[in-house]
Amino acid sequence: MKRIVIILGIFACVGSAMAVPSLVVKPLVGAECISALSTVGKLVYSGDSLYVYDKSQTIVFKDLLLNVKHIRFSDEQPSNPTDVENTPSDNTLKVKAYPNPTQDILMVENAQGDMLRLYTMDGRLLETQPLTNGSAQVNMANLPTGNYLLLSGNQSFQVIKQ
C-alpha cells in the first residue's frame, strides 16, 4: 500500500479576531473541513484515500481522494461541519494549469487574484509570481520531481513535476 505522510508546519495565532492560517479540504459533496494549522498533525494519502489528523492523531477528515474537490491554505476561521460554502455560478471561468504533469514551463490561465503561489506539499512557499490578466508562466525546470501545490486566489491545484 502506497503511503505518503506530509507533516504540516505549525503556526501560532494570538487572539480570536485575527486571521487563522487554516487547511481547507472541500469534498465534492458535503461541507468543507476547515482546520487551524496549529491543530493539524498530518495530512496522509494512503491507498486511494486522504486523511487529515489532528495533533492527538484523531481523524478530522477522511474521504476517497477522487471525492476531494480541492485542498487549500487559507486565513479563514475554523468552522463547524454545518457551515456551507457559497458555490460559484456555472458561468465562472475555469482556471487552466497545463501541461500537468510538466517538465519545465507550467502555463496558468483564468487565475484569480493578483499573485500565484507555488508551495511544496509540506507547505513551504517556493515561488510567488504576479498574474497578468489572470495568466502566468511558472518555470518548474529546476525543481525536483514531485507534487506541488499551486494557489491562485482561493483556489488550489496539485501540480506534478516530472
DAMO-V877107 format. One line per field, one symbol per residue. psi: psi as a letter, one per 40 degrees, with the letter a starting at -180 (. if undefined). Layout:
BEGIN
psi=???
END
This chain:
BEGIN
psi=hhhhhhhiihiihhieeiihhihhhhidhiiihhhhdeehdihhhhbeihhhiadefhhehhiideehdihiiifiiiiieeihihhiieehhhhhhiihiidchhhhifiiaeihhhiieeehhdihhiihfeiihhhedeiihaiihhhhbeiiihhhh.
END
